[in-house]
Amino acid sequence: MRALALAALGFLAASCAHRPDSPAYGPLCADEGFAVFTGFAGAGQHGCALTREGPVLTVWPEVAIAGPINPSPRYAFEVEVREPGLIRFGLDYGAYEHRYRPWATRDDGGTWFPLPAEAVEEVDEGRLAFISLDAAAGRIRIAAQPIRTPEQVAAWSAQLADRHGLKQLVYGQSPQGRPLTALMAGPSTASRLIVMLTGQHPPEYPGARSFEIAAETLLAEAPGDIRVLLIPLLNPDGAVAGHWRHTAAGIDSNRDWFDATLPEIEAAQTLIKSESRGREIVAFLDFHSTRRTLVYAPSSGEPGVQMGFAQDLRSALNQAIEPDPDWIENHNAGRGTSKSWALERLGVAALTIEVGDNASEYEITEVGKVVARTLLAILAEDRPR
Protein backbone atom coordinates (compact mmCIF):
# COMPACT_ATOMS: atom_id res chain seq x y z
CA MET A 1 0.00 0.00 0.00
CA ARG A 2 1.69 3.14 -1.13
CA ALA A 3 1.91 6.26 1.01
CA LEU A 4 -0.64 8.94 0.26
CA ALA A 5 -0.34 12.68 0.10
CA LEU A 6 -3.42 13.79 2.02
CA ALA A 7 -4.76 17.33 2.12
CA ALA A 8 -6.42 18.60 5.28
CA LEU A 9 -9.97 19.70 4.62
CA GLY A 10 -11.85 22.17 6.75
CA PHE A 11 -15.28 20.88 5.75
CA LEU A 12 -16.42 19.77 9.19
CA ALA A 13 -15.06 22.49 11.44
CA ALA A 14 -15.58 23.12 15.13
CA SER A 15 -18.44 25.51 14.37
CA CYS A 16 -20.60 22.59 13.18
CA ALA A 17 -23.09 21.34 15.74
CA HIS A 18 -22.41 17.86 17.05
CA ARG A 19 -23.69 15.57 19.75
CA PRO A 20 -21.29 15.16 22.69
CA ASP A 21 -22.75 11.87 23.86
CA SER A 22 -21.13 8.53 23.03
CA PRO A 23 -22.95 5.89 20.97
CA ALA A 24 -24.82 3.23 22.89
CA TYR A 25 -23.28 0.50 20.72
CA GLY A 26 -19.65 -0.61 20.84
CA PRO A 27 -16.95 0.46 18.36
CA LEU A 28 -15.92 -1.57 15.34
CA CYS A 29 -12.33 -0.45 15.91
CA ALA A 30 -10.65 2.34 17.88
CA ASP A 31 -7.46 3.93 19.16
CA GLU A 32 -6.76 6.95 21.35
CA GLY A 33 -7.74 9.43 18.63
CA PHE A 34 -10.96 7.97 17.22
CA ALA A 35 -13.52 5.17 17.27
CA VAL A 36 -15.51 3.73 14.33
CA PHE A 37 -19.12 2.55 14.77
CA THR A 38 -21.64 0.78 12.52
CA GLY A 39 -24.46 0.03 14.95
CA PHE A 40 -27.04 2.43 13.50
CA ALA A 41 -29.88 2.04 11.00
CA GLY A 42 -28.50 2.17 7.47
CA ALA A 43 -24.88 1.48 8.46
CA GLY A 44 -22.78 -0.42 5.95
CA GLN A 45 -21.55 -3.96 6.44
CA HIS A 46 -17.92 -3.52 7.39
CA GLY A 47 -14.95 -5.00 9.09
CA CYS A 48 -12.17 -2.71 10.38
CA ALA A 49 -8.42 -3.13 10.75
CA LEU A 50 -5.86 -0.68 12.16
CA THR A 51 -3.00 -0.42 9.69
CA ARG A 52 0.06 1.79 9.30
CA GLU A 53 -1.97 3.80 6.79
CA GLY A 54 -4.75 4.31 9.33
CA PRO A 55 -8.01 2.40 9.89
CA VAL A 56 -9.16 0.45 6.84
CA LEU A 57 -12.78 -0.68 6.56
CA THR A 58 -13.66 -3.65 4.40
CA VAL A 59 -16.79 -2.96 2.34
CA TRP A 60 -18.88 -6.12 2.25
CA PRO A 61 -21.95 -6.83 0.11
CA GLU A 62 -24.94 -8.55 1.66
CA VAL A 63 -25.47 -12.27 1.18
CA ALA A 64 -26.88 -12.99 -2.29
CA ILE A 65 -28.66 -16.27 -3.00
CA ALA A 66 -29.94 -15.58 -6.51
CA GLY A 67 -27.02 -14.74 -8.77
CA PRO A 68 -24.23 -12.16 -8.48
CA ILE A 69 -24.92 -8.85 -6.83
CA ASN A 70 -24.74 -5.68 -8.92
CA PRO A 71 -21.68 -3.55 -8.13
CA SER A 72 -23.22 -1.00 -5.77
CA PRO A 73 -20.52 -0.90 -3.05
CA ARG A 74 -22.30 1.09 -0.41
CA TYR A 75 -20.56 2.18 2.79
CA ALA A 76 -21.77 4.02 5.88
CA PHE A 77 -19.98 4.40 9.20
CA GLU A 78 -19.74 6.78 12.14
CA VAL A 79 -16.55 8.22 13.60
CA GLU A 80 -16.15 9.56 17.09
CA VAL A 81 -13.27 12.03 16.79
CA ARG A 82 -11.44 12.21 20.10
CA GLU A 83 -8.46 14.26 18.95
CA PRO A 84 -9.33 17.07 16.50
CA GLY A 85 -7.29 17.29 13.33
CA LEU A 86 -6.63 15.37 10.15
CA ILE A 87 -8.31 11.96 10.02
CA ARG A 88 -8.29 9.43 7.21
CA PHE A 89 -10.06 6.14 6.61
CA GLY A 90 -9.46 3.50 4.00
CA LEU A 91 -12.22 1.60 2.20
CA ASP A 92 -11.16 -1.81 0.91
CA TYR A 93 -13.60 -3.00 -1.75
CA GLY A 94 -11.98 -6.36 -2.50
CA ALA A 95 -13.10 -7.37 -5.99
CA TYR A 96 -15.32 -4.26 -6.32
CA GLU A 97 -14.40 -0.63 -7.01
CA HIS A 98 -15.10 2.72 -5.36
CA ARG A 99 -18.27 4.18 -6.86
CA TYR A 100 -20.03 6.64 -4.56
CA ARG A 101 -18.65 9.97 -3.41
CA PRO A 102 -18.80 10.40 0.38
CA TRP A 103 -21.43 12.45 2.17
CA ALA A 104 -21.20 13.51 5.82
CA THR A 105 -23.48 14.64 8.62
CA ARG A 106 -23.00 15.81 12.21
CA ASP A 107 -26.66 15.77 13.23
CA ASP A 108 -27.60 12.09 12.93
CA GLY A 109 -28.68 12.37 9.30
CA GLY A 110 -30.78 15.52 9.38
CA THR A 111 -28.43 17.48 7.12
CA TRP A 112 -26.01 15.83 4.72
CA PHE A 113 -23.13 17.50 2.85
CA PRO A 114 -21.05 16.04 0.01
CA LEU A 115 -17.33 15.95 0.76
CA PRO A 116 -15.20 17.67 -1.90
CA ALA A 117 -13.53 15.60 -4.60
CA GLU A 118 -10.08 16.14 -3.09
CA ALA A 119 -11.22 14.34 0.06
CA VAL A 120 -10.95 11.00 -1.77
CA GLU A 121 -7.91 9.31 -3.27
CA GLU A 122 -8.32 6.02 -5.10
CA VAL A 123 -5.64 3.32 -5.14
CA ASP A 124 -5.30 0.07 -7.11
CA GLU A 125 -7.81 1.11 -9.80
CA GLY A 126 -10.41 2.04 -7.20
CA ARG A 127 -10.32 -1.19 -5.21
CA LEU A 128 -8.98 0.86 -2.31
CA ALA A 129 -9.99 4.44 -1.52
CA PHE A 130 -9.00 6.81 1.27
CA ILE A 131 -11.24 9.52 2.71
CA SER A 132 -9.48 12.41 4.43
CA LEU A 133 -10.83 15.38 6.36
CA ASP A 134 -9.87 17.88 9.02
CA ALA A 135 -12.42 17.32 11.76
CA ALA A 136 -13.35 18.80 15.11
CA ALA A 137 -14.07 16.61 18.11
CA GLY A 138 -17.44 14.88 18.13
CA ARG A 139 -19.25 12.39 15.96
CA ILE A 140 -19.33 12.37 12.16
CA ARG A 141 -21.38 10.01 10.04
CA ILE A 142 -19.94 9.29 6.57
CA ALA A 143 -21.88 7.43 3.87
CA ALA A 144 -21.89 6.66 0.17
CA GLN A 145 -25.21 8.50 -0.18
CA PRO A 146 -27.47 10.24 2.36
CA ILE A 147 -29.17 7.55 4.42
CA ARG A 148 -32.93 7.18 4.05
CA THR A 149 -34.35 5.15 6.96
CA PRO A 150 -37.92 3.84 7.28
CA GLU A 151 -38.50 6.36 10.07
CA GLN A 152 -37.45 9.25 7.83
CA VAL A 153 -39.64 7.97 4.99
CA ALA A 154 -42.54 7.64 7.41
CA ALA A 155 -42.07 11.24 8.53
CA TRP A 156 -42.04 12.46 4.92
CA SER A 157 -45.14 10.37 4.17
CA ALA A 158 -47.02 11.75 7.17
CA GLN A 159 -46.25 15.34 6.17
CA LEU A 160 -47.34 14.71 2.58
CA ALA A 161 -50.53 13.03 3.78
CA ASP A 162 -51.34 15.96 6.07
CA ARG A 163 -50.84 18.52 3.32
CA HIS A 164 -52.93 16.75 0.69
CA GLY A 165 -55.38 14.64 2.67
CA LEU A 166 -53.88 11.35 1.55
CA LYS A 167 -54.80 7.95 2.90
CA GLN A 168 -51.88 6.08 4.47
CA LEU A 169 -52.17 2.32 4.45
CA VAL A 170 -50.11 -0.69 5.46
CA TYR A 171 -50.36 -3.19 2.61
CA GLY A 172 -48.01 -5.86 3.98
CA GLN A 173 -45.10 -6.70 6.22
CA SER A 174 -41.44 -7.33 5.50
CA PRO A 175 -39.76 -10.58 6.66
CA GLN A 176 -38.24 -8.67 9.58
CA GLY A 177 -41.61 -7.34 10.67
CA ARG A 178 -41.46 -3.82 9.24
CA PRO A 179 -44.66 -2.35 7.77
CA LEU A 180 -44.90 -1.94 4.02
CA THR A 181 -46.69 1.37 3.58
CA ALA A 182 -48.29 3.24 0.73
CA LEU A 183 -50.03 6.56 0.16
CA MET A 184 -53.27 6.93 -1.78
CA ALA A 185 -54.81 10.04 -3.29
CA GLY A 186 -58.03 10.55 -5.20
CA PRO A 187 -61.53 9.07 -5.02
CA SER A 188 -62.32 5.38 -5.31
CA THR A 189 -64.53 6.28 -8.29
CA ALA A 190 -61.58 7.65 -10.33
CA SER A 191 -61.23 6.05 -13.75
CA ARG A 192 -57.48 6.74 -14.14
CA LEU A 193 -54.50 5.65 -12.04
CA ILE A 194 -50.88 6.73 -11.61
CA VAL A 195 -48.47 4.32 -9.87
CA MET A 196 -45.10 5.53 -8.57
CA LEU A 197 -42.68 3.57 -6.40
CA THR A 198 -39.10 3.70 -5.16
CA GLY A 199 -36.77 2.33 -2.50
CA GLN A 200 -36.01 -1.10 -3.95
CA HIS A 201 -32.24 -0.53 -3.67
CA PRO A 202 -30.92 1.24 -0.53
CA PRO A 203 -28.02 3.33 -1.98
CA GLU A 204 -30.14 4.92 -4.69
CA TYR A 205 -30.95 8.15 -2.86
CA PRO A 206 -31.06 10.50 -5.90
CA GLY A 207 -33.84 8.46 -7.47
CA ALA A 208 -35.77 8.28 -4.20
CA ARG A 209 -35.48 12.05 -3.78
CA SER A 210 -36.73 12.63 -7.35
CA PHE A 211 -39.67 10.36 -6.52
CA GLU A 212 -40.51 12.56 -3.53
CA ILE A 213 -40.30 15.74 -5.59
CA ALA A 214 -42.44 14.21 -8.35
CA ALA A 215 -45.06 13.18 -5.78
CA GLU A 216 -45.08 16.59 -4.09
CA THR A 217 -45.36 18.44 -7.43
CA LEU A 218 -48.05 16.14 -8.82
CA LEU A 219 -50.27 16.22 -5.74
CA ALA A 220 -50.11 20.01 -5.49
CA GLU A 221 -51.97 20.32 -8.81
CA ALA A 222 -53.53 16.94 -9.60
CA PRO A 223 -57.22 17.04 -10.61
CA GLY A 224 -59.66 15.53 -8.15
CA ASP A 225 -60.71 12.65 -10.41
CA ILE A 226 -57.35 10.86 -10.59
CA ARG A 227 -56.17 8.03 -8.35
CA VAL A 228 -52.49 8.18 -7.30
CA LEU A 229 -50.72 5.26 -5.63
CA LEU A 230 -47.31 5.95 -4.03
CA ILE A 231 -44.98 3.32 -2.56
CA PRO A 232 -42.05 5.26 -1.01
CA LEU A 233 -39.92 2.42 0.40
CA LEU A 234 -40.40 -1.06 -1.00
CA ASN A 235 -37.34 -2.61 0.73
CA PRO A 236 -37.24 -1.37 4.36
CA ASP A 237 -35.22 -4.34 5.65
CA GLY A 238 -32.44 -3.72 3.15
CA ALA A 239 -32.43 -0.01 3.97
CA VAL A 240 -31.93 -0.65 7.70
CA ALA A 241 -29.31 -3.37 7.18
CA GLY A 242 -27.18 -1.26 4.82
CA HIS A 243 -27.59 -3.59 1.85
CA TRP A 244 -26.36 -2.73 -1.62
CA ARG A 245 -29.36 -4.13 -3.49
CA HIS A 246 -31.15 -7.00 -1.81
CA THR A 247 -33.90 -7.62 0.69
CA ALA A 248 -33.39 -9.59 3.91
CA ALA A 249 -33.92 -12.76 1.85
CA GLY A 250 -30.77 -12.18 -0.20
CA ILE A 251 -32.72 -11.49 -3.40
CA ASP A 252 -32.81 -8.36 -5.55
CA SER A 253 -36.45 -7.27 -5.40
CA ASN A 254 -36.24 -5.75 -8.89
CA ARG A 255 -35.54 -9.19 -10.32
CA ASP A 256 -38.49 -10.85 -8.55
CA TRP A 257 -41.52 -9.19 -10.13
CA PHE A 258 -42.34 -12.15 -12.40
CA ASP A 259 -41.90 -14.82 -9.71
CA ALA A 260 -43.05 -12.75 -6.70
CA THR A 261 -41.25 -14.99 -4.20
CA LEU A 262 -40.60 -12.04 -1.89
CA PRO A 263 -43.39 -10.86 0.44
CA GLU A 264 -42.47 -7.27 -0.42
CA ILE A 265 -43.18 -7.88 -4.11
CA GLU A 266 -46.21 -10.11 -3.61
CA ALA A 267 -47.84 -7.48 -1.39
CA ALA A 268 -47.03 -4.62 -3.76
CA GLN A 269 -48.45 -6.52 -6.73
CA THR A 270 -51.65 -7.35 -4.86
CA LEU A 271 -52.13 -3.67 -4.02
CA ILE A 272 -51.32 -2.44 -7.55
CA LYS A 273 -53.60 -4.99 -9.23
CA SER A 274 -56.43 -4.11 -6.86
CA GLU A 275 -56.08 -0.40 -7.58
CA SER A 276 -55.73 -0.87 -11.34
CA ARG A 277 -58.87 -2.96 -11.68
CA GLY A 278 -61.32 -1.07 -13.89
CA ARG A 279 -58.97 1.90 -14.34
CA GLU A 280 -56.73 3.17 -17.10
CA ILE A 281 -53.14 3.31 -15.90
CA VAL A 282 -51.78 6.66 -17.05
CA ALA A 283 -48.23 5.89 -15.89
CA PHE A 284 -46.26 3.28 -13.94
CA LEU A 285 -42.94 4.72 -12.73
CA ASP A 286 -40.17 3.11 -10.68
CA PHE A 287 -37.44 5.51 -9.48
CA HIS A 288 -33.82 4.30 -9.12
CA SER A 289 -30.26 5.60 -9.49
CA THR A 290 -27.31 4.57 -11.61
CA ARG A 291 -24.08 6.13 -12.82
CA ARG A 292 -25.85 8.70 -15.01
CA THR A 293 -29.41 9.90 -15.49
CA LEU A 294 -31.33 7.76 -17.98
CA VAL A 295 -34.66 6.03 -18.58
CA TYR A 296 -35.35 2.35 -19.23
CA ALA A 297 -38.45 1.91 -21.38
CA PRO A 298 -40.30 -0.78 -23.31
CA SER A 299 -39.85 -0.98 -27.04
CA SER A 300 -41.60 1.81 -28.89
CA GLY A 301 -42.79 -0.87 -31.31
CA GLU A 302 -44.50 -2.95 -28.63
CA PRO A 303 -47.86 -3.96 -30.15
CA GLY A 304 -50.96 -2.62 -28.45
CA VAL A 305 -49.09 -0.45 -25.94
CA GLN A 306 -49.70 3.29 -25.95
CA MET A 307 -46.49 5.30 -25.60
CA GLY A 308 -47.92 8.83 -25.37
CA PHE A 309 -46.70 9.63 -21.86
CA ALA A 310 -43.31 8.01 -22.47
CA GLN A 311 -42.73 10.01 -25.63
CA ASP A 312 -43.80 13.27 -23.97
CA LEU A 313 -41.52 12.59 -20.99
CA ARG A 314 -38.53 11.88 -23.20
CA SER A 315 -38.98 15.19 -24.98
CA ALA A 316 -39.47 17.11 -21.72
CA LEU A 317 -36.39 15.59 -20.05
CA ASN A 318 -34.26 16.41 -23.10
CA GLN A 319 -35.30 20.05 -22.79
CA ALA A 320 -34.66 20.20 -19.03
CA ILE A 321 -31.37 18.32 -18.59
CA GLU A 322 -27.99 18.44 -20.29
CA PRO A 323 -26.79 16.17 -21.74
CA ASP A 324 -29.98 14.47 -22.87
CA PRO A 325 -30.68 11.46 -20.65
CA ASP A 326 -30.17 8.17 -22.46
CA TRP A 327 -33.40 6.42 -23.43
CA ILE A 328 -32.80 2.68 -23.40
CA GLU A 329 -35.49 0.32 -24.69
CA ASN A 330 -36.02 -3.32 -23.70
CA HIS A 331 -33.37 -3.27 -20.94
CA ASN A 332 -33.60 -6.45 -18.81
CA ALA A 333 -36.96 -7.15 -20.42
CA GLY A 334 -37.10 -10.74 -19.19
CA ARG A 335 -35.43 -10.40 -15.80
CA GLY A 336 -38.30 -9.71 -13.45
CA THR A 337 -38.12 -5.91 -13.21
CA SER A 338 -41.13 -3.86 -12.17
CA LYS A 339 -41.44 -2.20 -15.57
CA SER A 340 -41.40 -5.56 -17.38
CA TRP A 341 -44.05 -6.94 -15.04
CA ALA A 342 -46.24 -3.86 -15.55
CA LEU A 343 -45.91 -4.17 -19.32
CA GLU A 344 -46.71 -7.88 -19.39
CA ARG A 345 -49.41 -8.03 -16.71
CA LEU A 346 -50.97 -4.57 -16.86
CA GLY A 347 -50.31 -3.57 -20.46
CA VAL A 348 -48.77 -0.22 -19.55
CA ALA A 349 -45.60 1.32 -20.98
CA ALA A 350 -43.90 1.41 -17.57
CA LEU A 351 -40.66 3.33 -17.11
CA THR A 352 -37.67 2.99 -14.81
CA ILE A 353 -36.40 6.48 -14.03
CA GLU A 354 -32.68 6.34 -13.16
CA VAL A 355 -31.13 9.49 -11.64
CA GLY A 356 -27.35 9.80 -11.72
CA ASP A 357 -25.39 8.78 -8.62
CA ASN A 358 -23.73 12.19 -8.50
CA ALA A 359 -26.57 14.25 -9.95
CA SER A 360 -26.74 17.82 -8.69
CA GLU A 361 -29.62 18.95 -6.51
CA TYR A 362 -30.85 20.87 -9.56
CA GLU A 363 -30.92 17.74 -11.73
CA ILE A 364 -32.57 15.64 -9.03
CA THR A 365 -35.25 18.30 -8.61
CA GLU A 366 -35.78 18.81 -12.33
CA VAL A 367 -36.27 15.11 -13.00
CA GLY A 368 -38.99 14.97 -10.35
CA LYS A 369 -40.69 18.15 -11.52
CA VAL A 370 -40.56 17.20 -15.21
CA VAL A 371 -42.13 13.81 -14.49
CA ALA A 372 -44.98 15.46 -12.56
CA ARG A 373 -45.55 18.26 -15.06
CA THR A 374 -45.68 15.81 -17.96
CA LEU A 375 -48.29 13.78 -16.09
CA LEU A 376 -50.29 16.91 -15.29
CA ALA A 377 -50.26 17.98 -18.95
CA ILE A 378 -51.65 14.61 -20.08
CA LEU A 379 -54.31 14.68 -17.36
CA ALA A 380 -55.34 18.24 -18.23
CA GLU A 381 -55.72 17.40 -21.92
CA ASP A 382 -57.50 14.13 -21.05
CA ARG A 383 -55.27 12.34 -23.53
CA PRO A 384 -54.67 8.58 -23.56
CA ARG A 385 -51.36 7.47 -22.14
N, C-alpha and C positions, 0 to 999 in steps of 0.2 A: 504494500500500500504506500503510494508515494506521498511525500509531505505536501501540504496544501498551503497556498498563500491565501489567508482568510482576511477579509476586510471587516472591520467592526462597523456595525450598523446601528444607528440610533433610533430604530423604528419603535421599539417598545421602551420608552424612557421612563424615568422615575415619576414623571407627571401623570402617567396612565394610572387609572384606578385599578387596584387589585385587592384580592381577598387575602387577609393575613393568616387565616386559619389553615391548618394542615388537612390534607385529604383524609377521609375516614378509612380508606383502603391502603394497603401496604405498597411500597415502591417496587417497581420492576427491577431497577438497579439504582445505585446511589454512591456518592462519595461525599467529602466534606463540603463541596461547593454546590451540589445539586442533587435532586432525586427525580426519577422518571416514573410516571404512573400511567396505567391503562385501565383502571377500574371504574370507568364512567361509561354511560350510554353513548354508543357510537364510536368508542375507542377502537383502534386497529388491533389486529392480532399480531403481537410482536414478542420476540425475545430480546434480550439486551445483554451486551457484553462490554466490559470496560477494557478499552485497548489503549495503546500508546497514542493513537490519533484521537482519543476521546471515546465517549459511549457510542456504540454502534447498535442500532436496532435492526433485527431481522424483520422483513416485511413478509408475512405469511398470508397466502390465500386461505379461504375457508375450505373445508372438505367438500369435494365435488364427486358425486356418485354417478353422474350422467354425462360423461364426456369431459374434455378439457375445459378449463375455465378461461373465459376471455381475459386478455391482459389489461386488467383495471387495478393496478397495484396501489390500493388505497392505504393510507397510513393516518393515524391520529393518536397523539400522545400528549401528556401533560408534564410540564417541567416545574418543579419547585426550585427556584433560583435562591440559593442561600448566600452566595457571594456575588454581588453585582459585578458585571463586566462582560467580556466576550465569552459566549458559550457556543459550542458547536456539537452537532449530533450527526452521526452517519446513519444512512438508511441502506441496508444490504438487501437487494432485491433477488438474489440468487439467479435463477434463470430468466427473470423478468427485468424490465428496464424502468427507470424513473419516468413518470408520465405527468403527474399533477404538480403544479406549482404550490408551494405551501401558503396556507392562510393561518392567521393567529388571532387569538382573543385573550383578553385579561378578565372578562366578566362572565365566564361560564357559558359562552356561546351567544350572548346577546348581541354583540357587535364584533364582526369579523373584518380583518384587514389582510389584503394580500401582501406577502413579503416581497420586496423588490427582487428583480432578477439576479442581482449580484449576491444575494443571500445564499444562492445555491451553486455548488460546483459539482459537476458530474465526473465520475471516474469509471474506467473500464467500460466505455460505450454505454454509460447510464446504468450499469448494473449496481453501481455504488454511487450514492450522492451524499453530499455534506451540506447541512443547513447551518448557517452562522448568523448570530445576531448579538448585539450589545444590549444586555437586558438588565433592568433594575431587579431588586429583590422582590419576591412574590411568585405567584403561579402564572404560567403561560400555557395555553393550550394551542398546539400546532397540529394542523390537519391538511390533508390533500385537497379538500373542499370544505366549505362551511358545513357543519354537522346539522342534520335535520332530524330531530328525534320525534317519536310519536307524540310526546307531550307538546312539542312546539307546533306540530301539524294540527293537533287538537285545538290549541289556542287560536291558530289562524282560522280554522274551520268555524269555531264558535263566534269569532268576530265577524266573519263573512255571513254566517247565518243570522246574526243579530241585525246586521245592516240591511239585509235583503229578505228577511223573513223566510229563510230556507228551512227545510226539514232535515234534521240530522238523524241518520239511522245506522244501526249496527246490523250489517248484513251477513256476518259470519265471525269466526274466531280463528286466529292463527294457531299452529301447533303448540306454541308456547303460551297460549291463553290470552293473547292480546286481541282487543276488538278490531275487527275490520269495519271501517266506517265510511260512509258516503254522505254526500249532500244532494238534496233534491230541490229543484225550483220548478215552478209552474204548475198549472192545474192538472188533475188526473184526466181531464177531458181533452187535453192538448193532443193534436193530431201529428205533431212533429217533435222529434227528439234529437238532442245533441248529447253525445257521450264523450267525456274527457277524463283521462286517467294519467297517473304518474306514480313514481316511487317504486318501480319494480327493482331498480338497481341502486343501492345506497350511495355510491359516490357521485351520482349524476345530478348534482345540485343545480347547475344552470338550467337544465330542462325542467326540473321541478319548480324553480322560481318563475320560469316563463309560463308554466301551467297556472300558477297562482295569479299572475298578472292577466293572463287571458281570461280566467274565471272572473276576476274582479271587474275587468273592462266589459265583458259580455253582460254580466248581471246588472251593471249600472244602467244599461240601455235596452236590455232584451224585452221584446213585446210580451204581454201577459199570457199569450196563447201558445207558448213554447215550453216544452219540458226539457230541463237540463239536468243531467246526471253527472256528478263529479266524484271521482275516487282519488283522494289526494295522497294516499300512502298504501300501496297494495302489498308491500313486503315489510311490515313493521319489525318482524323478528330479525331480518337481515340488517335493518337499519340500526337496531340496538346492539347487535353483535359485531358491528364493524365489518360486515362482509363486503366483498368486491361486487358480487353479482347475485349470489344464490339466497334462497330461503333457508330456514333452519333444517330443511330436509336434504340440503346439498344439491338442489336442483335449481337451474335458472328458470325463474317463472315465465320469462318471455320465450321459452322454448317448450312450454307445457300447455299452450292454449288448445291444441288439438286433442291431447290425451286427457287433460284436466285431472292429473293425478294429485295435484296439490290442493289442499283445502282453500287456499287463497284464490286460486284460479277457478275452482268449481263454484265457490260462493259468488265471485264476481260475475261469472257467466250466467248463473241463475238470476242474479239481479238484473243484468243487462237484457237478457232475453225476456224477462217479465216486463220491463219498462218499454221494450221495443215492440211488444205485441200490439198490433193494430195501429202502429205509428210509422210514419216515414222518418228514417234516420237521416237527418241533414248532414251530420258529420260524426265520425268516430276518430278520436285523436288520442294518441299515446305519446307523452312527452318524455324524452330521454336526453342524454348528452353523449357526444363522441368528440373526436379530435378537432372537428370543424363543424360549423352549422350546415345541416343538410336535411333533406326530407326523403324518406323511403315511401314509395307509393306503389300501388298496383299498376299493371300495364295499362297504358291509355287505350289499348286495343281490346281490353277485356270485354267480351260480349255481354250485353245486357246491363252493364254497370255505368251509371251516370257519373261523369267526371267534372261536373260544373264547378263545385266548390274547390276541388283540387286544382283545376286550371286557374281559377281566380286567385287562389292562395299563392300559387307559384308566381304569377305575375306581380302580385302585391309584395311578396318577399323580395323579388328582384329589384323592385323600386326602392325598398326601404333599407336594404343591407348591401354593403360592398365587401368583397366580391359577391356575385350572385350565389346563393346557396345551391349546392349540387342537388339535382333532382334525380333520384336513383329508383328505377322501376324494377319490380319483381325481386327485390333483395330478400333472401331467405324465405322465399315464397312457400316452401314446404317444410319449414322448421318449427312450426308451432308458435309463431309470433302472434301478438294480439291483432295486428292488422290483417294477417293472413286468415285468422279465424273469423274476423268480422266480414271479410270479403266472401269467404266460403259459406259461412252459416247465416249471415245477415244480409248479404248482397250489397254491402256498402263499400265505396272506395275509401277505405280507412287509410289513415296516414300515420307514420311514425315521425314525429318532429324531433330532430336531434339538434341540440344547441351546443356550440363548441365548448370544450373543456375550459378554455381560457377566454371565453367571450366577455366583452366589456359589459358593464351594467347597462349601457345604452343598447347594445345588441340584444341582451337578454330581455330587456323591456320591450324593445321594438318587435321581437318575434311574438311575444305574448299579445301585444296590442294589435299587430297585423292580423293574427289569427282571429281575434275577437271581432275586429272591424269587418273582416271579410265575411264572417258568419252573419253579422248584423246586416250587411248589405244584401245578402241573399234572402234573409228573413224579411227585410223591408220590401223587397221586390216580389216576394212570394214566388221565387223561382224554384224549380226542382234542383236537387243537389247535383 
